[in-house]
Amino acid sequence: MGKPMNWCLYILQCEDASLYTGIALNVQQRLTQHQAGKGSKCVRSKGQAKLIYVEPHKTKSAALCREREIKSWSRKKKLALIGR
């Protein structure tokens, strides 16, 4: 058996310096989708994105709760979370 997958919260920084927060089971696969223009419309409209933060969660529900929390934060607070 393979390693069990965890849901992860991730934050991307787009070319225009905006931050995008999402969740995925496979963050690298999701990043590849975003970079190929097949991810969210929001990221697609803002140019290439790079992965700047990942936070694992045991359940999808926990990841969604954390995503909602972080999306409500100011940019300054998000940057403090990722150490920038």
mmCIF file of the N, C-alpha and C atoms, coordinates in Angstrom:
data_MODEL
# 
_entry.id   MODEL 
# 
loop_
_atom_site.group_PDB 
_atom_site.id 
_atom_site.type_symbol 
_atom_site.label_atom_id 
_atom_site.label_alt_id 
_atom_site.label_comp_id 
_atom_site.label_asym_id 
_atom_site.label_entity_id 
_atom_site.label_seq_id 
_atom_site.pdbx_PDB_ins_code 
_atom_site.Cartn_x 
_atom_site.Cartn_y 
_atom_site.Cartn_z 
_atom_site.occupancy 
_atom_site.B_iso_or_equiv 
_atom_site.pdbx_formal_charge 
_atom_site.auth_seq_id 
_atom_site.auth_comp_id 
_atom_site.auth_asym_id 
_atom_site.auth_atom_id 
_atom_site.pdbx_PDB_model_num 
ATOM 1   N N  . MET A 1 1  ? 0.822   -1.188 0.000   1.00 0.00 ? 1  MET A N  1 
ATOM 2   C CA . MET A 1 1  ? 0.000   0.000  0.000   1.00 0.00 ? 1  MET A CA 1 
ATOM 3   C C  . MET A 1 1  ? 0.862   1.245  0.000   1.00 0.00 ? 1  MET A C  1 
ATOM 4   N N  . GLY A 1 2  ? 0.378   2.265  -0.704  1.00 0.00 ? 2  GLY A N  1 
ATOM 5   C CA . GLY A 1 2  ? 1.090   3.538  -0.738  1.00 0.00 ? 2  GLY A CA 1 
ATOM 6   C C  . GLY A 1 2  ? 0.795   4.377  0.487   1.00 0.00 ? 2  GLY A C  1 
ATOM 7   N N  . LYS A 1 3  ? 1.523   5.427  0.588   1.00 0.00 ? 3  LYS A N  1 
ATOM 8   C CA . LYS A 1 3  ? 1.339   6.375  1.689   1.00 0.00 ? 3  LYS A CA 1 
ATOM 9   C C  . LYS A 1 3  ? -0.038  7.034  1.570   1.00 0.00 ? 3  LYS A C  1 
ATOM 10  N N  . PRO A 1 4  ? -0.787  7.135  2.675   1.00 0.00 ? 4  PRO A N  1 
ATOM 11  C CA . PRO A 1 4  ? -2.096  7.781  2.589   1.00 0.00 ? 4  PRO A CA 1 
ATOM 12  C C  . PRO A 1 4  ? -1.952  9.263  2.222   1.00 0.00 ? 4  PRO A C  1 
ATOM 13  N N  . MET A 1 5  ? -2.860  9.733  1.418   1.00 0.00 ? 5  MET A N  1 
ATOM 14  C CA . MET A 1 5  ? -2.814  11.122 0.968   1.00 0.00 ? 5  MET A CA 1 
ATOM 15  C C  . MET A 1 5  ? -3.455  12.022 2.012   1.00 0.00 ? 5  MET A C  1 
ATOM 16  N N  . ASN A 1 6  ? -2.868  13.152 2.237   1.00 0.00 ? 6  ASN A N  1 
ATOM 17  C CA . ASN A 1 6  ? -3.442  14.183 3.088   1.00 0.00 ? 6  ASN A CA 1 
ATOM 18  C C  . ASN A 1 6  ? -3.903  15.338 2.218   1.00 0.00 ? 6  ASN A C  1 
ATOM 19  N N  . TRP A 1 7  ? -4.972  15.974 2.622   1.00 0.00 ? 7  TRP A N  1 
ATOM 20  C CA . TRP A 1 7  ? -5.377  17.212 1.985   1.00 0.00 ? 7  TRP A CA 1 
ATOM 21  C C  . TRP A 1 7  ? -4.402  18.293 2.414   1.00 0.00 ? 7  TRP A C  1 
ATOM 22  N N  . CYS A 1 8  ? -4.081  19.189 1.509   1.00 0.00 ? 8  CYS A N  1 
ATOM 23  C CA . CYS A 1 8  ? -3.171  20.281 1.823   1.00 0.00 ? 8  CYS A CA 1 
ATOM 24  C C  . CYS A 1 8  ? -3.788  21.611 1.427   1.00 0.00 ? 8  CYS A C  1 
ATOM 25  N N  . LEU A 1 9  ? -3.561  22.587 2.268   1.00 0.00 ? 9  LEU A N  1 
ATOM 26  C CA . LEU A 1 9  ? -3.842  23.965 1.928   1.00 0.00 ? 9  LEU A CA 1 
ATOM 27  C C  . LEU A 1 9  ? -2.577  24.484 1.256   1.00 0.00 ? 9  LEU A C  1 
ATOM 28  N N  . TYR A 1 10 ? -2.722  25.285 0.212   1.00 0.00 ? 10 TYR A N  1 
ATOM 29  C CA . TYR A 1 10 ? -1.540  25.844 -0.438  1.00 0.00 ? 10 TYR A CA 1 
ATOM 30  C C  . TYR A 1 10 ? -1.777  27.308 -0.774  1.00 0.00 ? 10 TYR A C  1 
ATOM 31  N N  . ILE A 1 11 ? -0.697  28.040 -0.862  1.00 0.00 ? 11 ILE A N  1 
ATOM 32  C CA . ILE A 1 11 ? -0.755  29.437 -1.284  1.00 0.00 ? 11 ILE A CA 1 
ATOM 33  C C  . ILE A 1 11 ? 0.200   29.614 -2.459  1.00 0.00 ? 11 ILE A C  1 
ATOM 34  N N  . LEU A 1 12 ? -0.315  30.238 -3.503  1.00 0.00 ? 12 LEU A N  1 
ATOM 35  C CA . LEU A 1 12 ? 0.472   30.561 -4.689  1.00 0.00 ? 12 LEU A CA 1 
ATOM 36  C C  . LEU A 1 12 ? 0.682   32.066 -4.754  1.00 0.00 ? 12 LEU A C  1 
ATOM 37  N N  . GLN A 1 13 ? 1.810   32.466 -5.312  1.00 0.00 ? 13 GLN A N  1 
ATOM 38  C CA . GLN A 1 13 ? 2.017   33.882 -5.620  1.00 0.00 ? 13 GLN A CA 1 
ATOM 39  C C  . GLN A 1 13 ? 2.023   34.005 -7.132  1.00 0.00 ? 13 GLN A C  1 
ATOM 40  N N  . CYS A 1 14 ? 1.131   34.840 -7.650  1.00 0.00 ? 14 CYS A N  1 
ATOM 41  C CA . CYS A 1 14 ? 0.996   35.031 -9.090  1.00 0.00 ? 14 CYS A CA 1 
ATOM 42  C C  . CYS A 1 14 ? 1.977   36.093 -9.577  1.00 0.00 ? 14 CYS A C  1 
ATOM 43  N N  . GLU A 1 15 ? 2.123   36.179 -10.900 1.00 0.00 ? 15 GLU A N  1 
ATOM 44  C CA . GLU A 1 15 ? 3.047   37.153 -11.509 1.00 0.00 ? 15 GLU A CA 1 
ATOM 45  C C  . GLU A 1 15 ? 2.758   38.581 -11.073 1.00 0.00 ? 15 GLU A C  1 
ATOM 46  N N  . ASP A 1 16 ? 1.491   38.897 -10.837 1.00 0.00 ? 16 ASP A N  1 
ATOM 47  C CA . ASP A 1 16 ? 1.129   40.254 -10.428 1.00 0.00 ? 16 ASP A CA 1 
ATOM 48  C C  . ASP A 1 16 ? 1.290   40.459 -8.916  1.00 0.00 ? 16 ASP A C  1 
ATOM 49  N N  . ALA A 1 17 ? 1.924   39.500 -8.246  1.00 0.00 ? 17 ALA A N  1 
ATOM 50  C CA . ALA A 1 17 ? 2.213   39.518 -6.802  1.00 0.00 ? 17 ALA A CA 1 
ATOM 51  C C  . ALA A 1 17 ? 0.998   39.218 -5.934  1.00 0.00 ? 17 ALA A C  1 
ATOM 52  N N  . SER A 1 18 ? -0.146  38.922 -6.541  1.00 0.00 ? 18 SER A N  1 
ATOM 53  C CA . SER A 1 18 ? -1.316  38.548 -5.751  1.00 0.00 ? 18 SER A CA 1 
ATOM 54  C C  . SER A 1 18 ? -1.124  37.149 -5.180  1.00 0.00 ? 18 SER A C  1 
ATOM 55  N N  . LEU A 1 19 ? -1.865  36.853 -4.126  1.00 0.00 ? 19 LEU A N  1 
ATOM 56  C CA . LEU A 1 19 ? -1.794  35.548 -3.469  1.00 0.00 ? 19 LEU A CA 1 
ATOM 57  C C  . LEU A 1 19 ? -3.086  34.782 -3.717  1.00 0.00 ? 19 LEU A C  1 
ATOM 58  N N  . TYR A 1 20 ? -2.963  33.509 -3.997  1.00 0.00 ? 20 TYR A N  1 
ATOM 59  C CA . TYR A 1 20 ? -4.112  32.630 -4.214  1.00 0.00 ? 20 TYR A CA 1 
ATOM 60  C C  . TYR A 1 20 ? -4.020  31.480 -3.220  1.00 0.00 ? 20 TYR A C  1 
ATOM 61  N N  . THR A 1 21 ? -5.113  31.226 -2.523  1.00 0.00 ? 21 THR A N  1 
ATOM 62  C CA . THR A 1 21 ? -5.169  30.142 -1.544  1.00 0.00 ? 21 THR A CA 1 
ATOM 63  C C  . THR A 1 21 ? -6.136  29.076 -2.029  1.00 0.00 ? 21 THR A C  1 
ATOM 64  N N  . GLY A 1 22 ? -5.720  27.811 -1.946  1.00 0.00 ? 22 GLY A N  1 
ATOM 65  C CA . GLY A 1 22 ? -6.574  26.705 -2.358  1.00 0.00 ? 22 GLY A CA 1 
ATOM 66  C C  . GLY A 1 22 ? -6.238  25.451 -1.577  1.00 0.00 ? 22 GLY A C  1 
ATOM 67  N N  . ILE A 1 23 ? -6.962  24.372 -1.889  1.00 0.00 ? 23 ILE A N  1 
ATOM 68  C CA . ILE A 1 23 ? -6.665  23.071 -1.279  1.00 0.00 ? 23 ILE A CA 1 
ATOM 69  C C  . ILE A 1 23 ? -6.570  22.021 -2.375  1.00 0.00 ? 23 ILE A C  1 
ATOM 70  N N  . ALA A 1 24 ? -5.840  20.957 -2.078  1.00 0.00 ? 24 ALA A N  1 
ATOM 71  C CA . ALA A 1 24 ? -5.685  19.859 -3.035  1.00 0.00 ? 24 ALA A CA 1 
ATOM 72  C C  . ALA A 1 24 ? -5.163  18.622 -2.320  1.00 0.00 ? 24 ALA A C  1 
ATOM 73  N N  . LEU A 1 25 ? -5.434  17.466 -2.893  1.00 0.00 ? 25 LEU A N  1 
ATOM 74  C CA . LEU A 1 25 ? -4.830  16.230 -2.405  1.00 0.00 ? 25 LEU A CA 1 
ATOM 75  C C  . LEU A 1 25 ? -3.388  16.128 -2.868  1.00 0.00 ? 25 LEU A C  1 
ATOM 76  N N  . ASN A 1 26 ? -3.142  16.545 -4.099  1.00 0.00 ? 26 ASN A N  1 
ATOM 77  C CA . ASN A 1 26 ? -1.806  16.491 -4.678  1.00 0.00 ? 26 ASN A CA 1 
ATOM 78  C C  . ASN A 1 26 ? -1.427  17.906 -5.116  1.00 0.00 ? 26 ASN A C  1 
ATOM 79  N N  . VAL A 1 27 ? -0.685  18.595 -4.289  1.00 0.00 ? 27 VAL A N  1 
ATOM 80  C CA . VAL A 1 27 ? -0.359  20.003 -4.550  1.00 0.00 ? 27 VAL A CA 1 
ATOM 81  C C  . VAL A 1 27 ? 0.483   20.163 -5.811  1.00 0.00 ? 27 VAL A C  1 
ATOM 82  N N  . GLN A 1 28 ? 1.444   19.279 -6.032  1.00 0.00 ? 28 GLN A N  1 
ATOM 83  C CA . GLN A 1 28 ? 2.284   19.404 -7.237  1.00 0.00 ? 28 GLN A CA 1 
ATOM 84  C C  . GLN A 1 28 ? 1.451   19.246 -8.507  1.00 0.00 ? 28 GLN A C  1 
ATOM 85  N N  . GLN A 1 29 ? 0.531   18.302 -8.492  1.00 0.00 ? 29 GLN A N  1 
ATOM 86  C CA . GLN A 1 29 ? -0.339  18.109 -9.652  1.00 0.00 ? 29 GLN A CA 1 
ATOM 87  C C  . GLN A 1 29 ? -1.224  19.344 -9.863  1.00 0.00 ? 29 GLN A C  1 
ATOM 88  N N  . ARG A 1 30 ? -1.740  19.890 -8.776  1.00 0.00 ? 30 ARG A N  1 
ATOM 89  C CA . ARG A 1 30 ? -2.585  21.081 -8.873  1.00 0.00 ? 30 ARG A CA 1 
ATOM 90  C C  . ARG A 1 30 ? -1.781  22.281 -9.368  1.00 0.00 ? 30 ARG A C  1 
ATOM 91  N N  . LEU A 1 31 ? -0.551  22.423 -8.913  1.00 0.00 ? 31 LEU A N  1 
ATOM 92  C CA . LEU A 1 31 ? 0.316   23.506 -9.383  1.00 0.00 ? 31 LEU A CA 1 
ATOM 93  C C  . LEU A 1 31 ? 0.555   23.377 -10.888 1.00 0.00 ? 31 LEU A C  1 
ATOM 94  N N  . THR A 1 32 ? 0.801   22.165 -11.333 1.00 0.00 ? 32 THR A N  1 
ATOM 95  C CA . THR A 1 32 ? 0.995   21.921 -12.772 1.00 0.00 ? 32 THR A CA 1 
ATOM 96  C C  . THR A 1 32 ? -0.247  22.337 -13.552 1.00 0.00 ? 32 THR A C  1 
ATOM 97  N N  . GLN A 1 33 ? -1.434  22.042 -13.009 1.00 0.00 ? 33 GLN A N  1 
ATOM 98  C CA . GLN A 1 33 ? -2.682  22.454 -13.667 1.00 0.00 ? 33 GLN A CA 1 
ATOM 99  C C  . GLN A 1 33 ? -2.766  23.982 -13.739 1.00 0.00 ? 33 GLN A C  1 
ATOM 100 N N  . HIS A 1 34 ? -2.466  24.647 -12.636 1.00 0.00 ? 34 HIS A N  1 
ATOM 101 C CA . HIS A 1 34 ? -2.493  26.109 -12.630 1.00 0.00 ? 34 HIS A CA 1 
ATOM 102 C C  . HIS A 1 34 ? -1.520  26.665 -13.664 1.00 0.00 ? 34 HIS A C  1 
ATOM 103 N N  . GLN A 1 35 ? -0.302  26.132 -13.702 1.00 0.00 ? 35 GLN A N  1 
ATOM 104 C CA . GLN A 1 35 ? 0.716   26.640 -14.610 1.00 0.00 ? 35 GLN A CA 1 
ATOM 105 C C  . GLN A 1 35 ? 0.386   26.366 -16.075 1.00 0.00 ? 35 GLN A C  1 
ATOM 106 N N  . ALA A 1 36 ? -0.420  25.346 -16.320 1.00 0.00 ? 36 ALA A N  1 
ATOM 107 C CA . ALA A 1 36 ? -0.827  25.023 -17.691 1.00 0.00 ? 36 ALA A CA 1 
ATOM 108 C C  . ALA A 1 36 ? -2.092  25.787 -18.103 1.00 0.00 ? 36 ALA A C  1 
ATOM 109 N N  . GLY A 1 37 ? -2.591  26.639 -17.211 1.00 0.00 ? 37 GLY A N  1 
ATOM 110 C CA . GLY A 1 37 ? -3.800  27.398 -17.521 1.00 0.00 ? 37 GLY A CA 1 
ATOM 111 C C  . GLY A 1 37 ? -5.067  26.605 -17.339 1.00 0.00 ? 37 GLY A C  1 
ATOM 112 N N  . LYS A 1 38 ? -4.978  25.468 -16.654 1.00 0.00 ? 38 LYS A N  1 
ATOM 113 C CA . LYS A 1 38 ? -6.137  24.605 -16.452 1.00 0.00 ? 38 LYS A CA 1 
ATOM 114 C C  . LYS A 1 38 ? -6.608  24.589 -14.994 1.00 0.00 ? 38 LYS A C  1 
ATOM 115 N N  . GLY A 1 39 ? -6.077  25.526 -14.200 1.00 0.00 ? 39 GLY A N  1 
ATOM 116 C CA . GLY A 1 39 ? -6.489  25.641 -12.804 1.00 0.00 ? 39 GLY A CA 1 
ATOM 117 C C  . GLY A 1 39 ? -7.633  26.632 -12.685 1.00 0.00 ? 39 GLY A C  1 
ATOM 118 N N  . SER A 1 40 ? -7.627  27.424 -11.661 1.00 0.00 ? 40 SER A N  1 
ATOM 119 C CA . SER A 1 40 ? -8.700  28.389 -11.443 1.00 0.00 ? 40 SER A CA 1 
ATOM 120 C C  . SER A 1 40 ? -8.615  29.546 -12.441 1.00 0.00 ? 40 SER A C  1 
ATOM 121 N N  . LYS A 1 41 ? -9.768  30.135 -12.738 1.00 0.00 ? 41 LYS A N  1 
ATOM 122 C CA . LYS A 1 41 ? -9.808  31.296 -13.633 1.00 0.00 ? 41 LYS A CA 1 
ATOM 123 C C  . LYS A 1 41 ? -9.038  32.457 -13.026 1.00 0.00 ? 41 LYS A C  1 
ATOM 124 N N  . CYS A 1 42 ? -9.098  32.563 -11.710 1.00 0.00 ? 42 CYS A N  1 
ATOM 125 C CA . CYS A 1 42 ? -8.410  33.645 -11.001 1.00 0.00 ? 42 CYS A CA 1 
ATOM 126 C C  . CYS A 1 42 ? -6.904  33.596 -11.275 1.00 0.00 ? 42 CYS A C  1 
ATOM 127 N N  . VAL A 1 43 ? -6.298  32.444 -11.113 1.00 0.00 ? 43 VAL A N  1 
ATOM 128 C CA . VAL A 1 43 ? -4.851  32.306 -11.340 1.00 0.00 ? 43 VAL A CA 1 
ATOM 129 C C  . VAL A 1 43 ? -4.544  32.457 -12.824 1.00 0.00 ? 43 VAL A C  1 
ATOM 130 N N  . ARG A 1 44 ? -5.362  31.893 -13.670 1.00 0.00 ? 44 ARG A N  1 
ATOM 131 C CA . ARG A 1 44 ? -5.151  31.971 -15.118 1.00 0.00 ? 44 ARG A CA 1 
ATOM 132 C C  . ARG A 1 44 ? -5.081  33.419 -15.582 1.00 0.00 ? 44 ARG A C  1 
ATOM 133 N N  . SER A 1 45 ? -5.888  34.285 -14.994 1.00 0.00 ? 45 SER A N  1 
ATOM 134 C CA . SER A 1 45 ? -5.925  35.679 -15.418 1.00 0.00 ? 45 SER A CA 1 
ATOM 135 C C  . SER A 1 45 ? -4.757  36.505 -14.879 1.00 0.00 ? 45 SER A C  1 
ATOM 136 N N  . LYS A 1 46 ? -4.002  35.947 -13.935 1.00 0.00 ? 46 LYS A N  1 
ATOM 137 C CA . LYS A 1 46 ? -2.930  36.707 -13.290 1.00 0.00 ? 46 LYS A CA 1 
ATOM 138 C C  . LYS A 1 46 ? -1.533  36.225 -13.661 1.00 0.00 ? 46 LYS A C  1 
ATOM 139 N N  . GLY A 1 47 ? -1.428  35.375 -14.662 1.00 0.00 ? 47 GLY A N  1 
ATOM 140 C CA . GLY A 1 47 ? -0.123  34.911 -15.115 1.00 0.00 ? 47 GLY A CA 1 
ATOM 141 C C  . GLY A 1 47 ? 0.384   33.721 -14.314 1.00 0.00 ? 47 GLY A C  1 
ATOM 142 N N  . GLN A 1 48 ? 1.612   33.352 -14.574 1.00 0.00 ? 48 GLN A N  1 
ATOM 143 C CA . GLN A 1 48 ? 2.215   32.193 -13.916 1.00 0.00 ? 48 GLN A CA 1 
ATOM 144 C C  . GLN A 1 48 ? 2.239   32.365 -12.400 1.00 0.00 ? 48 GLN A C  1 
ATOM 145 N N  . ALA A 1 49 ? 2.147   31.233 -11.718 1.00 0.00 ? 49 ALA A N  1 
ATOM 146 C CA . ALA A 1 49 ? 2.135   31.252 -10.261 1.00 0.00 ? 49 ALA A CA 1 
ATOM 147 C C  . ALA A 1 49 ? 3.210   30.326 -9.731  1.00 0.00 ? 49 ALA A C  1 
ATOM 148 N N  . LYS A 1 50 ? 3.735   30.679 -8.557  1.00 0.00 ? 50 LYS A N  1 
ATOM 149 C CA . LYS A 1 50 ? 4.690   29.786 -7.912  1.00 0.00 ? 50 LYS A CA 1 
ATOM 150 C C  . LYS A 1 50 ? 4.165   29.429 -6.536  1.00 0.00 ? 50 LYS A C  1 
ATOM 151 N N  . LEU A 1 51 ? 4.471   28.224 -6.128  1.00 0.00 ? 51 LEU A N  1 
ATOM 152 C CA . LEU A 1 51 ? 4.042   27.707 -4.837  1.00 0.00 ? 51 LEU A CA 1 
ATOM 153 C C  . LEU A 1 51 ? 4.915   28.314 -3.745  1.00 0.00 ? 51 LEU A C  1 
ATOM 154 N N  . ILE A 1 52 ? 4.277   28.944 -2.746  1.00 0.00 ? 52 ILE A N  1 
ATOM 155 C CA . ILE A 1 52 ? 5.060   29.570 -1.684  1.00 0.00 ? 52 ILE A CA 1 
ATOM 156 C C  . ILE A 1 52 ? 4.740   29.039 -0.295  1.00 0.00 ? 52 ILE A C  1 
ATOM 157 N N  . TYR A 1 53 ? 3.674   28.215 -0.165  1.00 0.00 ? 53 TYR A N  1 
ATOM 158 C CA . TYR A 1 53 ? 3.319   27.711 1.166   1.00 0.00 ? 53 TYR A CA 1 
ATOM 159 C C  . TYR A 1 53 ? 2.438   26.477 1.034   1.00 0.00 ? 53 TYR A C  1 
ATOM 160 N N  . VAL A 1 54 ? 2.704   25.472 1.873   1.00 0.00 ? 54 VAL A N  1 
ATOM 161 C CA . VAL A 1 54 ? 1.881   24.255 1.927   1.00 0.00 ? 54 VAL A CA 1 
ATOM 162 C C  . VAL A 1 54 ? 1.684   23.883 3.389   1.00 0.00 ? 54 VAL A C  1 
ATOM 163 N N  . GLU A 1 55 ? 0.449   23.498 3.706   1.00 0.00 ? 55 GLU A N  1 
ATOM 164 C CA . GLU A 1 55 ? 0.103   23.117 5.078   1.00 0.00 ? 55 GLU A CA 1 
ATOM 165 C C  . GLU A 1 55 ? -0.767  21.864 5.011   1.00 0.00 ? 55 GLU A C  1 
ATOM 166 N N  . PRO A 1 56 ? -0.277  20.699 5.481   1.00 0.00 ? 56 PRO A N  1 
ATOM 167 C CA . PRO A 1 56 ? -1.064  19.463 5.403   1.00 0.00 ? 56 PRO A CA 1 
ATOM 168 C C  . PRO A 1 56 ? -2.188  19.415 6.438   1.00 0.00 ? 56 PRO A C  1 
ATOM 169 N N  . HIS A 1 57 ? -3.268  18.748 6.056   1.00 0.00 ? 57 HIS A N  1 
ATOM 170 C CA . HIS A 1 57 ? -4.415  18.522 6.947   1.00 0.00 ? 57 HIS A CA 1 
ATOM 171 C C  . HIS A 1 57 ? -4.896  17.092 6.773   1.00 0.00 ? 57 HIS A C  1 
ATOM 172 N N  . LYS A 1 58 ? -5.412  16.504 7.844   1.00 0.00 ? 58 LYS A N  1 
ATOM 173 C CA . LYS A 1 58 ? -5.816  15.097 7.798   1.00 0.00 ? 58 LYS A CA 1 
ATOM 174 C C  . LYS A 1 58 ? -7.094  14.870 7.011   1.00 0.00 ? 58 LYS A C  1 
ATOM 175 N N  . THR A 1 59 ? -7.970  15.884 6.956   1.00 0.00 ? 59 THR A N  1 
ATOM 176 C CA . THR A 1 59 ? -9.243  15.714 6.249   1.00 0.00 ? 59 THR A CA 1 
ATOM 177 C C  . THR A 1 59 ? -9.500  16.889 5.307   1.00 0.00 ? 59 THR A C  1 
ATOM 178 N N  . LYS A 1 60 ? -10.366 16.642 4.337   1.00 0.00 ? 60 LYS A N  1 
ATOM 179 C CA . LYS A 1 60 ? -10.773 17.709 3.425   1.00 0.00 ? 60 LYS A CA 1 
ATOM 180 C C  . LYS A 1 60 ? -11.487 18.812 4.204   1.00 0.00 ? 60 LYS A C  1 
ATOM 181 N N  . SER A 1 61 ? -12.312 18.417 5.150   1.00 0.00 ? 61 SER A N  1 
ATOM 182 C CA . SER A 1 61 ? -13.050 19.378 5.958   1.00 0.00 ? 61 SER A CA 1 
ATOM 183 C C  . SER A 1 61 ? -12.108 20.325 6.704   1.00 0.00 ? 61 SER A C  1 
ATOM 184 N N  . ALA A 1 62 ? -11.062 19.781 7.296   1.00 0.00 ? 62 ALA A N  1 
ATOM 185 C CA . ALA A 1 62 ? -10.088 20.609 8.025   1.00 0.00 ? 62 ALA A CA 1 
ATOM 186 C C  . ALA A 1 62 ? -9.374  21.566 7.071   1.00 0.00 ? 62 ALA A C  1 
ATOM 187 N N  . ALA A 1 63 ? -9.019  21.080 5.889   1.00 0.00 ? 63 ALA A N  1 
ATOM 188 C CA . ALA A 1 63 ? -8.342  21.924 4.908   1.00 0.00 ? 63 ALA A CA 1 
ATOM 189 C C  . ALA A 1 63 ? -9.270  23.048 4.435   1.00 0.00 ? 63 ALA A C  1 
ATOM 190 N N  . LEU A 1 64 ? -10.547 22.725 4.216   1.00 0.00 ? 64 LEU A N  1 
ATOM 191 C CA . LEU A 1 64 ? -11.511 23.742 3.788   1.00 0.00 ? 64 LEU A CA 1 
ATOM 192 C C  . LEU A 1 64 ? -11.720 24.808 4.856   1.00 0.00 ? 64 LEU A C  1 
ATOM 193 N N  . CYS A 1 65 ? -11.786 24.386 6.106   1.00 0.00 ? 65 CYS A N  1 
ATOM 194 C CA . CYS A 1 65 ? -11.943 25.343 7.208   1.00 0.00 ? 65 CYS A CA 1 
ATOM 195 C C  . CYS A 1 65 ? -10.747 26.290 7.270   1.00 0.00 ? 65 CYS A C  1 
ATOM 196 N N  . ARG A 1 66 ? -9.564  25.735 7.130   1.00 0.00 ? 66 ARG A N  1 
ATOM 197 C CA . ARG A 1 66 ? -8.346  26.552 7.170   1.00 0.00 ? 66 ARG A CA 1 
ATOM 198 C C  . ARG A 1 66 ? -8.285  27.484 5.951   1.00 0.00 ? 66 ARG A C  1 
ATOM 199 N N  . GLU A 1 67 ? -8.714  26.982 4.792   1.00 0.00 ? 67 GLU A N  1 
ATOM 200 C CA . GLU A 1 67 ? -8.740  27.815 3.587   1.00 0.00 ? 67 GLU A CA 1 
ATOM 201 C C  . GLU A 1 67 ? -9.663  29.018 3.796   1.00 0.00 ? 67 GLU A C  1 
ATOM 202 N N  . ARG A 1 68 ? -10.848 28.786 4.311   1.00 0.00 ? 68 ARG A N  1 
ATOM 203 C CA . ARG A 1 68 ? -11.788 29.878 4.582   1.00 0.00 ? 68 ARG A CA 1 
ATOM 204 C C  . ARG A 1 68 ? -11.182 30.897 5.548   1.00 0.00 ? 68 ARG A C  1 
ATOM 205 N N  . GLU A 1 69 ? -10.524 30.368 6.593   1.00 0.00 ? 69 GLU A N  1 
ATOM 206 C CA . GLU A 1 69 ? -9.904  31.252 7.577   1.00 0.00 ? 69 GLU A CA 1 
ATOM 207 C C  . GLU A 1 69 ? -8.852  32.147 6.924   1.00 0.00 ? 69 GLU A C  1 
ATOM 208 N N  . ILE A 1 70 ? -7.943  31.538 6.177   1.00 0.00 ? 70 ILE A N  1 
ATOM 209 C CA . ILE A 1 70 ? -6.843  32.291 5.568   1.00 0.00 ? 70 ILE A CA 1 
ATOM 210 C C  . ILE A 1 70 ? -7.349  33.258 4.499   1.00 0.00 ? 70 ILE A C  1 
ATOM 211 N N  . LYS A 1 71 ? -8.361  32.864 3.737   1.00 0.00 ? 71 LYS A N  1 
ATOM 212 C CA . LYS A 1 71 ? -8.900  33.762 2.711   1.00 0.00 ? 71 LYS A CA 1 
ATOM 213 C C  . LYS A 1 71 ? -9.508  35.024 3.325   1.00 0.00 ? 71 LYS A C  1 
ATOM 214 N N  . SER A 1 72 ? -9.895  34.962 4.591   1.00 0.00 ? 72 SER A N  1 
ATOM 215 C CA . SER A 1 72 ? -10.473 36.135 5.250   1.00 0.00 ? 72 SER A CA 1 
ATOM 216 C C  . SER A 1 72 ? -9.396  37.097 5.766   1.00 0.00 ? 72 SER A C  1 
ATOM 217 N N  . TRP A 1 73 ? -8.155  36.657 5.767   1.00 0.00 ? 73 TRP A N  1 
ATOM 218 C CA . TRP A 1 73 ? -7.051  37.455 6.295   1.00 0.00 ? 73 TRP A CA 1 
ATOM 219 C C  . TRP A 1 73 ? -6.617  38.552 5.327   1.00 0.00 ? 73 TRP A C  1 
ATOM 220 N N  . SER A 1 74 ? -5.935  39.537 5.880   1.00 0.00 ? 74 SER A N  1 
ATOM 221 C CA . SER A 1 74 ? -5.314  40.576 5.064   1.00 0.00 ? 74 SER A CA 1 
ATOM 222 C C  . SER A 1 74 ? -4.066  39.997 4.385   1.00 0.00 ? 74 SER A C  1 
ATOM 223 N N  . ARG A 1 75 ? -3.618  40.662 3.357   1.00 0.00 ? 75 ARG A N  1 
ATOM 224 C CA . ARG A 1 75 ? -2.379  40.256 2.670   1.00 0.00 ? 75 ARG A CA 1 
ATOM 225 C C  . ARG A 1 75 ? -1.212  40.246 3.653   1.00 0.00 ? 75 ARG A C  1 
ATOM 226 N N  . LYS A 1 76 ? -1.148  41.270 4.507   1.00 0.00 ? 76 LYS A N  1 
ATOM 227 C CA . LYS A 1 76 ? -0.065  41.384 5.491   1.00 0.00 ? 76 LYS A CA 1 
ATOM 228 C C  . LYS A 1 76 ? -0.031  40.156 6.410   1.00 0.00 ? 76 LYS A C  1 
ATOM 229 N N  . LYS A 1 77 ? -1.191  39.711 6.856   1.00 0.00 ? 77 LYS A N  1 
ATOM 230 C CA . LYS A 1 77 ? -1.250  38.554 7.753   1.00 0.00 ? 77 LYS A CA 1 
ATOM 231 C C  . LYS A 1 77 ? -0.851  37.275 7.013   1.00 0.00 ? 77 LYS A C  1 
ATOM 232 N N  . LYS A 1 78 ? -1.270  37.147 5.758   1.00 0.00 ? 78 LYS A N  1 
ATOM 233 C CA . LYS A 1 78 ? -0.881  35.981 4.946   1.00 0.00 ? 78 LYS A CA 1 
ATOM 234 C C  . LYS A 1 78 ? 0.643   35.946 4.758   1.00 0.00 ? 78 LYS A C  1 
ATOM 235 N N  . LEU A 1 79 ? 1.232   37.096 4.481   1.00 0.00 ? 79 LEU A N  1 
ATOM 236 C CA . LEU A 1 79 ? 2.683   37.155 4.292   1.00 0.00 ? 79 LEU A CA 1 
ATOM 237 C C  . LEU A 1 79 ? 3.415   36.827 5.584   1.00 0.00 ? 79 LEU A C  1 
ATOM 238 N N  . ALA A 1 80 ? 2.859   37.221 6.728   1.00 0.00 ? 80 ALA A N  1 
ATOM 239 C CA . ALA A 1 80 ? 3.453   36.876 8.010   1.00 0.00 ? 80 ALA A CA 1 
ATOM 240 C C  . ALA A 1 80 ? 3.406   35.371 8.234   1.00 0.00 ? 80 ALA A C  1 
ATOM 241 N N  . LEU A 1 81 ? 2.319   34.723 7.823   1.00 0.00 ? 81 LEU A N  1 
ATOM 242 C CA . LEU A 1 81 ? 2.193   33.274 7.946   1.00 0.00 ? 81 LEU A CA 1 
ATOM 243 C C  . LEU A 1 81 ? 3.300   32.553 7.189   1.00 0.00 ? 81 LEU A C  1 
ATOM 244 N N  . ILE A 1 82 ? 3.599   33.030 6.001   1.00 0.00 ? 82 ILE A N  1 
ATOM 245 C CA . ILE A 1 82 ? 4.596   32.348 5.170   1.00 0.00 ? 82 ILE A CA 1 
ATOM 246 C C  . ILE A 1 82 ? 6.002   32.869 5.397   1.00 0.00 ? 82 ILE A C  1 
ATOM 247 N N  . GLY A 1 83 ? 6.138   33.793 6.338   1.00 0.00 ? 83 GLY A N  1 
ATOM 248 C CA . GLY A 1 83 ? 7.475   34.268 6.721   1.00 0.00 ? 83 GLY A CA 1 
ATOM 249 C C  . GLY A 1 83 ? 8.079   35.259 5.759   1.00 0.00 ? 83 GLY A C  1 
ATOM 250 N N  . ARG A 1 84 ? 7.255   36.086 5.150   1.00 0.00 ? 84 ARG A N  1 
ATOM 251 C CA . ARG A 1 84 ? 7.780   37.104 4.211   1.00 0.00 ? 84 ARG A CA 1 
ATOM 252 C C  . ARG A 1 84 ? 7.406   38.489 4.673   1.00 0.00 ? 84 ARG A C  1 
# 
